[in-house]
Amino acid sequence: MIFVSEIKTDAPKSFITPLQAKVYDALSRLDIPYQRVETDEVITMEDCAAIDLKLNMKMVKTLFLSNSKGTEFWLFITCGDKPFRAKDFAAAMDSSRPSFARAELMDSMLGTKIGAATVFSALLPSARDVGIVFDRDVAREAWYGCSDGTTTGYMKVRTDDILHRLLPFAGHSAAIIEV
């Protein structure tokens, strides 16, 4: 079982990555409340079970995808327990069959490493051309559970605050699809 801290409602005292600093700065500027926990390194959705229990919500699964030419990119946010089917995503987006984007692009475009993909990457100029795509099931949830841009920090935020306050602040909007 992984270590999960007690719930905190303030920013960390120091930041591990530039993206993590941007996350807490944006939440503060927008006056968006959150609960967060610090953990051992978490990489898989299975590792998230203890976080879900502590924060009383379900962690989303955020996938970094690209088309076969590597000219279109998406952050696809879906339910943690829902399998990804490229064919269904492609049909919903009217696009060629997507695949997982190259791992080395995680840092340069999203400011994260594998296991820490997050909607908060939308705050970075390098993610300007990355489409944000929500599974309708996630968009319907009251709470949004995700990484703070690290593999050791996870948070709970109102889904409406992500969709209607954070993304517009970051200059993005979300496509909401049914898969």
C-alpha positions as CSV (number, residue, x, y, z in Angstrom):
1,M,0.0,0.0,0.0
2,I,1.3,3.4,-0.9
3,F,1.8,6.3,1.6
4,V,-0.9,8.9,1.4
5,S,-0.6,12.0,3.6
6,E,-3.4,13.7,5.5
7,I,-5.6,16.0,3.4
8,K,-4.2,19.5,2.9
9,T,-5.9,22.6,1.5
10,D,-2.8,24.8,1.0
11,A,0.0,24.7,-1.6
12,P,3.2,22.7,-1.0
13,K,6.0,24.7,0.7
14,S,8.2,24.0,-2.3
15,F,7.6,22.8,-5.8
16,I,9.1,19.8,-7.7
17,T,8.5,21.1,-11.2
18,P,7.7,24.5,-12.9
19,L,4.2,23.1,-13.8
20,Q,3.4,22.2,-10.2
21,A,4.2,25.9,-9.3
22,K,1.9,27.1,-12.1
23,V,-0.9,24.8,-10.9
24,Y,-1.0,26.2,-7.4
25,D,-0.5,29.8,-8.7
26,A,-3.5,29.4,-11.0
27,L,-5.7,27.9,-8.4
28,S,-4.8,30.7,-6.0
29,R,-5.4,33.4,-8.7
30,L,-8.8,31.9,-9.6
31,D,-9.7,31.3,-5.9
32,I,-10.5,27.7,-6.7
33,P,-10.7,25.5,-3.6
34,Y,-9.0,22.1,-3.6
35,Q,-8.0,19.3,-1.3
36,R,-4.7,17.6,-1.9
37,V,-2.5,14.8,-0.7
38,E,1.2,14.0,-0.9
39,T,2.1,10.4,-1.8
40,D,4.8,7.9,-2.6
41,E,5.4,7.9,-6.3
42,V,2.2,6.8,-8.1
43,I,2.4,5.7,-11.7
44,T,-0.6,3.3,-12.3
45,M,-4.4,3.7,-11.9
46,E,-4.2,0.8,-9.4
47,D,-1.9,2.9,-7.3
48,C,-4.6,5.5,-7.1
49,A,-7.1,3.4,-5.1
50,A,-5.7,4.7,-1.8
51,I,-5.8,8.3,-3.0
52,D,-9.4,7.9,-4.1
53,L,-10.3,6.5,-0.7
54,K,-8.6,9.4,1.2
55,L,-10.0,12.2,-1.0
56,N,-13.4,10.4,-1.4
57,M,-13.5,10.7,-5.2
58,K,-12.3,8.8,-8.3
59,M,-9.1,9.8,-10.0
60,V,-9.3,10.4,-13.7
61,K,-7.1,8.8,-16.3
62,T,-5.3,11.3,-18.5
63,L,-3.9,10.0,-21.7
64,F,-1.5,11.9,-24.0
65,L,-2.4,11.0,-27.6
66,S,-1.4,11.9,-31.1
67,N,-2.4,11.1,-34.7
68,S,-0.2,8.8,-36.7
69,K,1.6,11.7,-38.3
70,G,2.4,13.4,-34.9
71,T,0.8,16.6,-36.0
72,E,-2.3,16.6,-33.7
73,F,-2.1,16.0,-30.0
74,W,-4.8,15.5,-27.3
75,L,-5.1,15.1,-23.6
76,F,-7.9,12.6,-23.2
77,I,-9.4,12.6,-19.8
78,T,-11.5,9.5,-19.0
79,C,-12.6,7.4,-16.1
80,G,-9.8,5.6,-14.3
81,D,-11.5,2.2,-14.8
82,K,-12.6,2.7,-18.4
83,P,-10.4,0.9,-21.0
84,F,-9.1,3.1,-23.8
85,R,-10.3,2.1,-27.3
86,A,-8.5,4.1,-30.0
87,K,-11.2,3.3,-32.5
88,D,-13.9,4.8,-30.3
89,F,-11.9,7.9,-29.7
90,A,-11.1,8.4,-33.4
91,A,-14.8,8.0,-34.3
92,A,-15.9,10.6,-31.6
93,M,-13.2,13.0,-32.7
94,D,-13.6,12.4,-36.5
95,S,-9.9,11.8,-36.7
96,S,-7.5,9.2,-37.9
97,R,-6.8,6.5,-35.3
98,P,-4.8,8.0,-32.5
99,S,-2.1,6.3,-30.5
100,F,-0.1,7.2,-27.4
101,A,2.2,10.2,-28.1
102,R,5.9,9.6,-27.8
103,A,7.1,9.5,-24.2
104,E,9.8,12.2,-24.8
105,L,7.1,14.7,-25.7
106,M,5.5,14.4,-22.2
107,D,8.2,16.7,-20.7
108,S,8.6,19.1,-23.6
109,M,4.9,19.6,-24.3
110,L,3.2,18.8,-21.0
111,G,5.8,19.6,-18.4
112,T,5.3,16.1,-16.9
113,K,6.7,12.7,-16.9
114,I,4.9,9.4,-17.4
115,G,2.3,8.9,-14.7
116,A,1.7,12.6,-14.1
117,A,-0.2,13.7,-17.2
118,T,-2.7,16.3,-16.1
119,V,-5.2,18.8,-17.4
120,F,-3.1,21.4,-15.7
121,S,-0.6,21.2,-18.5
122,A,-3.0,23.4,-20.4
123,L,-1.4,26.2,-18.3
124,L,1.9,25.9,-20.3
125,P,2.6,27.7,-23.5
126,S,4.1,24.5,-24.9
127,A,0.6,22.8,-24.6
128,R,-1.1,25.6,-26.6
129,D,-1.8,23.2,-29.5
130,V,-2.8,20.2,-27.4
131,G,-6.6,19.6,-27.5
132,I,-8.3,18.9,-24.2
133,V,-10.9,16.2,-24.6
134,F,-13.2,15.0,-21.7
135,D,-15.1,11.8,-21.6
136,R,-18.7,12.8,-20.9
137,D,-18.7,10.5,-17.9
138,V,-15.9,12.6,-16.3
139,A,-17.6,15.9,-17.2
140,R,-20.7,14.7,-15.3
141,E,-18.9,14.0,-12.1
142,A,-19.0,16.6,-9.3
143,W,-15.3,16.1,-8.4
144,Y,-12.3,15.9,-10.5
145,G,-9.3,13.9,-9.1
146,C,-5.9,14.4,-10.8
147,S,-2.2,14.9,-10.5
148,D,-0.8,18.3,-9.7
149,G,1.8,17.7,-12.4
150,T,4.0,15.4,-10.3
151,T,3.8,11.7,-9.5
152,T,3.6,12.5,-5.8
153,G,0.9,15.1,-5.5
154,Y,-2.8,14.5,-6.2
155,M,-5.8,16.7,-5.7
156,K,-9.6,16.9,-5.7
157,V,-11.2,19.9,-7.5
158,R,-14.8,20.6,-8.6
159,T,-15.1,19.5,-12.2
160,D,-17.1,22.6,-13.0
161,D,-14.1,24.7,-11.8
162,I,-11.8,22.8,-14.2
163,L,-14.1,23.1,-17.2
164,H,-15.5,26.6,-16.7
165,R,-12.8,28.5,-14.9
166,L,-9.3,26.9,-15.2
167,L,-9.5,25.9,-18.9
168,P,-10.7,29.3,-20.1
169,F,-8.0,31.0,-17.9
170,A,-5.5,28.8,-19.7
171,G,-6.9,29.8,-23.1
172,H,-8.4,26.3,-23.7
173,S,-11.8,24.8,-24.0
174,A,-12.7,21.2,-23.7
175,A,-14.3,18.9,-26.3
176,I,-16.7,16.6,-24.5
177,I,-17.2,13.2,-26.2
178,E,-19.1,10.0,-25.5
179,V,-17.0,6.9,-25.8
